[in-house]
Amino acid sequence: MSNESTEREKAAVTFAVSLKMGMTQKKPSTRKLLGTGGAEPSLGVNTSKPASGIAKQAKVSASASTRPRPPIPHEAPVGAFPIAGVNNVDKKEPITPSDITPSPIITNSRSVQSHMSGSGLSPGARPNANGHSTPQPLRFSFAMSPPTAAAEWKPTLSFDAISPGFSSSTLKTREFFPQPELHPFFFLESNYMIQASLPRSFYIIMAQHGIRHCCVFDFPVGNKWWSELSGMRKSTYIDIRAENSSVRWELHLKPSRDRSNVFGYICQHDDLVKLISAQKFNLLKSRRLPLVLDLDDTLVRLVGNERQRYVSETDAATVPHRVRRLRDGRQVVLTEYVEEFLEWACKLYEISVCSLGEQSYVDQVADVLDPMRTRIRGTRYSARQEYDFLNGGPTPQQPEATNGTPTLVNGAGANNANNIANLSTAAITQAIVSGDKPPTPPKDLLSLYAFCAVSKTPTDGLPDIGTSFALPLILDDLTQMWPPEQHDNVIVVKEQKNAQVWTVNLFPVVHHVLGNIHQEFFRAYDTWERARGLAVASITIPCNNNTNSANGSNAIDVAMDGSNSALSAIDFTLTTPAKTAFLNMPIPSAISCYKDVLRATLRDQIGVHAQPPPPALTASV
């Protein structure tokens, strides 16, 4: 009996010890649940557990969702597209420069702000990713989750960050689409903060790289902010969290022109910055500058017998070699020697064309000017929708007022809107020239060049080239079609006086000015680049491969060199003669070169032309 009692006591002690050890081992393995900033799978539930265990853990998760997330370091916000493998897009060549940091968007004075807050926070810097306390988010993968799993997602979007005073807007999901290459699991939350509205050029970047939409929402009918976004052909974006990832993802939202849908495009943050910067640096690498050519009354003029700015059919018949028929049956008269001008200019500039005509008109005119598509390699830009929206034009599928009163569009009655809708580009131009009130400028370089909206902080801490509107040039007969801050970019042309048939002289003055600007810019650019290289070399410190770069110092930036075999560090605090000399150099700018050409031309005219003063002034002396 004593032996049996001893054995029972030993068994009891062993059981107690094992129980205590089990409890001790289990305590550190407590799961970090969704909603608390953790990176575990949804609820962290083991499917082998009984239903009661799942219910208990779900309750714990619900209570844990109210805990504040740990802060994430601040990051300057900007949009982003696309990545290798996302939406069936592969990077066939490395984007250059490959080491570009996020960057703020410059301000725009229009009512729908088209800039990103320079003090924006990264997704984790707020109580949650979007500044709201939200219920448990939906965990969704575009590659693995069935699209119906997100059918009930209705995100509420706040405009407090960019347009205070606008009421929040809730988007209703219409459809999600599988994206086999988009592997991460995303957290679809209930509340988000709209980060910015972006100019059309950001969407052009997306379209040029074949990014497909992954979801569609119903357009929020009656919402003024979304209506302005659609009218100006802009897009917006929200931050969206990915599971087990520190990568910043964004969901870009683009309303359709007919205001029936909002298309969603998901992408990483950093890749759009790389693509935009690559767009600029590829231009410089090919030794071209961006040039925007206005079509109407600059390169072409419509044929017609109306009283506005047309070439009459009688006059057009006298210059048949300059007349071209468009696909829709209309005819245009080309500026004299325009084809020779385009053939020359395309070697020095990347040419885009713009017009207040509809997109189909722009495409047709561009086709007759460049049938082989070798001269106009840039954007074919129609600003007609923006003009109609800003200056009293109709909105697509505009609903009638319930009281029978014509619906107001941007302060204009519907009847007036319909009249504007039927105006030709010639009639619009005539109205602008003869009108007392200048129109709101519909054309914008931001709609053409995304790099005008992004100013990055270089990884070497030295100034960047081509920020704001420093690179593009515009050839147009009306400066008031462009925002005031872009008037310095415009080379203003005028029709030839006393010409029997309308024309604009592209030779010799325009040819001379553009040639000189290109020559002087790249002469300054080459000198600036050499000085920049010397400055970077003078503040670069070689490091051993075993050097620990994570030393908390903000002054040292460690980067791999071209061979990926050695490390080097850039000391931002170091002052060297080469760095000082570089910082004292003016940054090359096409606008500065344009002004230099104008000063030189005026100087030469002063040196050549002379005449006596007016008689009245002579008599008064």
MARKOL-269369 format. One record per residue (C-alpha): residue in one letter; y, x, z. Coordinates in steps of 0.5 Angstrom, whole numbers, padded with zeros to 4 digits, always signed. Layout:
BEGIN
AYXZ ...
***
This chain:
BEGIN
M+0000+0000+0000 S+0005+0006+0002 N+0003+0009-0005 E+0005+0002-0009 S+0011+0001-0005 T+0014+0008-0006 E+0012+0007-0014 R+0016+0001-0013 E+0022+0004-0010 K+0022+0010-0015 A+0022+0004-0021 A+0028+0001-0018 V+0032+0007-0017 T+0030+0009-0025 F+0032+0002-0027 A+0039+0003-0023 V+0040+0010-0026 S+0039+0008-0033 L+0043+0001-0032 K+0049+0005-0030 M+0048+0010-0035 G+0048+0005-0041 M+0054+0002-0038 T+0058+0009-0038 Q+0056+0010-0045 K+0057+0003-0048 K+0065+0004-0045 P+0068+0009-0050 S+0065+0005-0056 T+0069-0001-0055 R+0071-0003-0062 K+0078-0003-0064 L+0079-0009-0067 L+0084-0012-0073 G+0091-0014-0072 T+0092-0008-0067 G+0093-0003-0072 G+0085-0001-0072 A+0081+0001-0078 E+0075-0002-0077 P+0071-0007-0081 S+0073-0014-0080 L+0072-0016-0073 G+0067-0010-0072 V+0061-0015-0072 N+0054-0013-0072 T+0050-0018-0076 S+0044-0017-0072 K+0048-0020-0066 P+0046-0027-0064 A+0052-0033-0065 S+0054-0033-0058 G+0056-0025-0059 I+0060-0026-0065 A+0064-0032-0062 K+0065-0028-0056 Q+0068-0022-0060 A+0072-0027-0064 K+0075-0029-0058 V+0077-0022-0056 S+0079-0021-0063 A+0084-0027-0063 S+0087-0024-0056 A+0088-0017-0059 S+0092-0019-0065 T+0098-0020-0060 R+0098-0013-0058 P+0103-0008-0061 R+0101-0003-0067 P+0103+0004-0066 P+0109+0006-0070 I+0108+0010-0076 P+0113+0015-0078 H+0119+0013-0082 E+0119+0013-0090 A+0124+0012-0095 P+0122+0006-0099 V+0121+0006-0107 G+0116+0002-0111 A+0110+0005-0114 F+0105+0004-0120 P+0100+0006-0122 I+0094+0010-0120 A+0088+0013-0123 G+0082+0008-0124 V+0086+0002-0121 N+0087-0004-0126 N+0082+0000-0131 V+0088+0005-0132 D+0086+0013-0132 K+0090+0019-0131 K+0088+0023-0138 E+0094+0028-0136 P+0097+0030-0130 I+0104+0027-0128 T+0109+0032-0128 P+0112+0034-0123 S+0106+0033-0119 D+0110+0034-0112 I+0115+0028-0111 T+0117+0025-0105 P+0119+0018-0104 S+0126+0016-0106 P+0131+0011-0104 I+0134+0006-0110 I+0141+0006-0111 T+0146+0000-0110 N+0147-0005-0115 S+0153-0010-0114 R+0150-0016-0117 S+0148-0022-0113 V+0141-0020-0113 Q+0141-0013-0110 S+0137-0009-0114 H+0136-0003-0109 M+0132-0001-0104 S+0134+0000-0097 G+0135+0007-0095 S+0133+0006-0088 G+0127+0002-0090 L+0121+0003-0085 S+0114+0005-0087 P+0109-0001-0086 G+0107+0001-0079 A+0114+0002-0077 R+0115-0005-0075 P+0112-0010-0070 N+0107-0011-0076 A+0107-0009-0083 N+0113-0014-0085 G+0117-0015-0079 H+0113-0021-0076 S+0108-0023-0071 T+0102-0025-0075 P+0096-0029-0074 Q+0089-0025-0076 P+0090-0023-0083 L+0085-0024-0089 R+0081-0018-0091 F+0080-0018-0098 S+0078-0013-0103 F+0079-0014-0111 A+0073-0011-0113 M+0068-0014-0108 S+0071-0020-0105 P+0070-0027-0109 P+0077-0029-0112 T+0076-0036-0108 A+0076-0032-0101 A+0084-0031-0102 A+0085-0038-0105 E+0088-0041-0099 W+0093-0035-0098 K+0100-0037-0097 P+0105-0031-0095 T+0111-0033-0093 L+0117-0028-0095 S+0123-0026-0091 F+0129-0024-0095 D+0133-0021-0089 A+0132-0014-0091 I+0136-0015-0097 S+0139-0022-0098 P+0141-0024-0090 G+0142-0032-0090 F+0137-0034-0095 S+0131-0038-0092 S+0124-0035-0092 S+0120-0037-0098 T+0112-0039-0098 L+0108-0037-0104 K+0102-0041-0106 T+0096-0038-0109 R+0094-0040-0116 E+0089-0035-0117 F+0086-0028-0116 F+0083-0024-0121 P+0077-0019-0120 Q+0079-0012-0121 P+0073-0007-0121 E+0077-0001-0120 L+0081-0003-0114 H+0076-0001-0108 P+0080-0001-0102 F+0080-0007-0097 F+0087-0010-0096 F+0090-0015-0090 L+0093-0021-0093 E+0098-0023-0088 S+0102-0029-0087 N+0109-0026-0086 Y+0112-0021-0091 M+0119-0018-0091 I+0122-0017-0099 Q+0123-0010-0099 A+0128-0010-0105 S+0129-0013-0112 L+0128-0008-0118 P+0131-0008-0125 R+0127-0009-0131 S+0125-0002-0132 F+0120-0002-0127 Y+0116-0007-0130 I+0117-0003-0137 I+0114+0003-0133 M+0108-0002-0131 A+0107-0005-0138 Q+0107+0002-0141 H+0101+0004-0137 G+0097-0002-0138 I+0097-0005-0131 R+0094-0012-0131 H+0096-0017-0126 C+0091-0018-0120 C+0094-0025-0118 V+0098-0031-0120 F+0103-0035-0115 D+0106-0042-0116 F+0114-0041-0118 P+0118-0043-0112 V+0122-0049-0115 G+0129-0050-0113 N+0129-0043-0109 K+0136-0040-0111 W+0134-0032-0110 W+0127-0033-0114 S+0131-0037-0120 E+0136-0031-0120 L+0131-0026-0120 S+0128-0029-0126 G+0134-0030-0129 M+0136-0023-0129 R+0129-0021-0131 K+0127-0017-0125 S+0122-0016-0120 T+0121-0015-0113 Y+0115-0012-0108 I+0112-0013-0101 D+0108-0007-0097 I+0101-0009-0096 R+0096-0005-0092 A+0090-0002-0094 E+0084-0001-0089 N+0082+0006-0087 S+0088+0009-0091 S+0094+0012-0089 V+0096+0011-0097 R+0102+0006-0098 W+0100+0000-0102 E+0105-0005-0105 L+0104-0012-0108 H+0110-0012-0114 L+0112-0019-0116 K+0114-0021-0123 P+0117-0028-0124 S+0115-0031-0131 R+0121-0032-0136 D+0119-0040-0136 R+0119-0040-0128 S+0113-0043-0127 N+0109-0037-0125 V+0110-0031-0120 F+0105-0025-0122 G+0102-0020-0117 Y+0101-0013-0119 I+0098-0008-0113 C+0099-0001-0114 Q+0100+0005-0109 H+0107+0007-0107 D+0107+0015-0110 D+0105+0014-0117 L+0111+0010-0119 V+0115+0015-0117 K+0111+0020-0121 L+0111+0016-0127 I+0119+0015-0127 S+0120+0023-0125 A+0115+0024-0131 Q+0119+0020-0136 K+0125+0024-0134 F+0122+0031-0134 N+0118+0029-0141 L+0125+0028-0144 L+0128+0034-0142 K+0122+0038-0143 S+0122+0036-0151 R+0129+0037-0150 R+0132+0030-0152 L+0137+0026-0148 P+0137+0018-0148 L+0141+0015-0152 V+0142+0007-0153 L+0145+0004-0159 D+0148-0002-0160 L+0146-0006-0166 D+0151-0012-0167 D+0157-0009-0170 T+0155-0002-0169 L+0149-0001-0173 V+0148-0008-0177 R+0152-0014-0178 L+0149-0021-0180 V+0151-0024-0187 G+0154-0031-0186 N+0160-0035-0189 E+0162-0037-0182 R+0168-0036-0179 Q+0166-0031-0173 R+0164-0024-0174 Y+0160-0024-0180 V+0159-0021-0187 S+0160-0026-0192 E+0155-0027-0198 T+0160-0025-0203 D+0162-0018-0200 A+0154-0017-0198 A+0153-0018-0206 T+0157-0012-0207 V+0153-0007-0203 P+0146-0009-0204 H+0143-0002-0202 R+0145-0004-0195 V+0143-0011-0194 R+0136-0012-0191 R+0132-0019-0190 L+0129-0020-0183 R+0123-0024-0183 D+0126-0030-0180 G+0130-0030-0187 R+0137-0028-0184 Q+0140-0022-0187 V+0144-0016-0184 V+0148-0011-0187 L+0147-0004-0185 T+0152+0001-0183 E+0153+0006-0188 Y+0149+0012-0188 V+0145+0009-0181 E+0138+0011-0184 E+0141+0018-0185 F+0144+0018-0178 L+0138+0016-0174 E+0133+0021-0178 W+0138+0026-0175 A+0139+0023-0168 C+0132+0022-0166 K+0131+0030-0166 L+0136+0031-0161 Y+0135+0024-0157 E+0130+0019-0155 I+0133+0013-0158 S+0133+0006-0155 V+0137+0000-0158 C+0140-0006-0155 S+0143-0013-0157 L+0145-0020-0154 G+0140-0023-0159 E+0134-0026-0157 Q+0128-0021-0157 S+0125-0023-0164 Y+0132-0021-0167 V+0132-0014-0164 D+0125-0013-0166 Q+0126-0015-0173 V+0133-0011-0174 A+0129-0005-0171 D+0123-0006-0176 V+0128-0005-0182 L+0132+0001-0179 D+0125+0004-0177 P+0120+0001-0181 M+0115+0007-0180 R+0117+0007-0172 T+0119+0015-0172 R+0126+0014-0170 I+0127+0009-0165 R+0122+0011-0160 G+0125+0008-0154 T+0126+0001-0151 R+0128-0005-0156 Y+0132-0008-0151 S+0135-0016-0151 A+0140-0018-0146 R+0140-0025-0148 Q+0137-0028-0142 E+0141-0024-0137 Y+0148-0026-0141 D+0146-0033-0141 F+0144-0033-0134 L+0150-0030-0132 N+0155-0033-0137 G+0153-0040-0136 G+0147-0041-0141 P+0141-0045-0140 T+0135-0044-0135 P+0128-0044-0138 Q+0125-0051-0137 Q+0131-0053-0133 P+0130-0060-0129 E+0135-0066-0130 A+0139-0068-0123 T+0136-0074-0120 N+0143-0077-0120 G+0143-0077-0128 T+0149-0072-0127 P+0148-0066-0132 T+0145-0060-0128 L+0149-0054-0126 V+0147-0047-0128 N+0151-0042-0125 G+0157-0046-0125 A+0157-0049-0132 G+0155-0056-0134 A+0149-0057-0138 N+0152-0059-0144 N+0156-0052-0144 A+0150-0049-0143 N+0146-0052-0149 N+0152-0050-0153 I+0152-0043-0151 A+0144-0043-0152 N+0146-0044-0160 L+0151-0039-0161 S+0149-0033-0165 T+0150-0026-0163 A+0156-0026-0168 A+0159-0032-0164 I+0158-0029-0157 T+0162-0023-0159 Q+0167-0027-0162 A+0168-0031-0156 I+0168-0024-0152 V+0173-0021-0156 S+0178-0027-0156 G+0177-0030-0149 D+0182-0029-0143 K+0176-0028-0138 P+0172-0022-0139 P+0164-0024-0138 T+0159-0021-0133 P+0156-0015-0136 P+0149-0017-0138 K+0147-0010-0141 D+0145-0005-0136 L+0142+0002-0136 L+0138+0000-0130 S+0134-0004-0134 L+0132+0001-0139 Y+0131+0007-0135 A+0128+0007-0128 F+0130+0014-0127 C+0137+0012-0126 A+0135+0008-0120 V+0131+0013-0117 S+0134+0019-0113 K+0128+0023-0110 T+0129+0029-0105 P+0126+0035-0108 T+0120+0038-0104 D+0124+0045-0105 G+0130+0042-0101 L+0134+0044-0107 P+0139+0039-0112 D+0135+0035-0117 I+0138+0033-0124 G+0139+0027-0128 T+0140+0022-0122 S+0144+0016-0123 F+0147+0015-0130 A+0148+0023-0131 L+0143+0023-0137 P+0144+0017-0142 L+0149+0016-0147 I+0151+0009-0150 L+0154+0008-0157 D+0157+0001-0157 D+0163-0003-0160 L+0164-0007-0153 T+0165-0003-0146 Q+0165-0010-0143 M+0158-0011-0144 W+0156-0006-0139 P+0158-0005-0132 P+0164-0001-0130 E+0160+0004-0127 Q+0157+0006-0133 H+0163+0006-0138 D+0163+0013-0138 N+0157+0013-0141 V+0160+0009-0147 I+0162+0012-0154 V+0166+0007-0157 V+0166+0006-0164 K+0170+0001-0169 E+0169-0001-0175 Q+0173+0003-0181 K+0180+0000-0183 N+0181-0002-0190 A+0174-0002-0192 Q+0172-0007-0197 V+0165-0009-0193 W+0164-0008-0186 T+0162-0001-0184 V+0162+0004-0178 N+0163+0011-0179 L+0158+0015-0176 F+0160+0021-0180 P+0163+0026-0178 V+0166+0024-0171 V+0160+0021-0168 H+0155+0026-0171 H+0160+0032-0169 V+0160+0029-0161 L+0153+0027-0160 G+0151+0034-0163 N+0156+0038-0159 I+0154+0034-0152 H+0146+0036-0154 Q+0148+0043-0155 E+0152+0044-0149 F+0148+0040-0144 F+0142+0044-0146 R+0145+0051-0145 A+0148+0049-0138 Y+0141+0046-0137 D+0137+0053-0139 T+0142+0057-0134 W+0141+0052-0129 E+0134+0052-0129 R+0134+0059-0129 A+0138+0060-0123 R+0134+0054-0119 G+0128+0058-0120 L+0131+0065-0117 A+0133+0060-0111 V+0126+0058-0110 A+0123+0064-0111 S+0128+0067-0106 I+0127+0062-0100 T+0119+0062-0101 I+0115+0066-0096 P+0108+0068-0098 C+0103+0065-0092 N+0095+0067-0091 N+0090+0062-0093 N+0089+0061-0085 T+0096+0059-0083 N+0096+0053-0080 S+0102+0049-0083 A+0101+0043-0078 N+0106+0047-0073 G+0111+0041-0073 S+0117+0045-0076 N+0121+0041-0081 A+0124+0047-0084 I+0117+0049-0087 D+0114+0046-0093 V+0107+0048-0095 A+0105+0047-0102 M+0099+0050-0106 D+0101+0054-0112 G+0099+0054-0119 S+0092+0057-0118 N+0090+0053-0112 S+0088+0060-0109 A+0094+0062-0104 L+0099+0058-0100 S+0106+0059-0100 A+0112+0056-0095 I+0119+0054-0097 D+0124+0056-0091 F+0129+0050-0092 T+0134+0054-0087 L+0134+0060-0090 T+0140+0062-0094 T+0140+0067-0099 P+0145+0070-0105 A+0141+0066-0110 K+0140+0060-0107 T+0148+0060-0105 A+0149+0062-0112 F+0145+0056-0115 L+0148+0051-0110 N+0155+0053-0112 M+0153+0051-0120 P+0155+0044-0122 I+0149+0040-0124 P+0148+0039-0132 S+0150+0032-0134 A+0151+0029-0141 I+0157+0025-0138 S+0160+0032-0136 C+0159+0035-0143 Y+0162+0028-0146 K+0168+0029-0143 D+0168+0036-0144 V+0168+0035-0152 L+0173+0030-0151 R+0178+0035-0148 A+0176+0040-0153 T+0178+0035-0159 L+0184+0033-0156 R+0186+0040-0155 D+0185+0042-0162 Q+0189+0036-0164 I+0195+0038-0160 G+0194+0045-0163 V+0194+0042-0170 H+0198+0036-0171 A+0206+0037-0170 Q+0212+0032-0171 P+0219+0032-0168 P+0220+0027-0163 P+0223+0020-0164 P+0230+0020-0166 A+0232+0016-0160 L+0230+0021-0156 T+0233+0026-0160 A+0240+0023-0159 S+0239+0022-0152 V+0239+0029-0150 
***
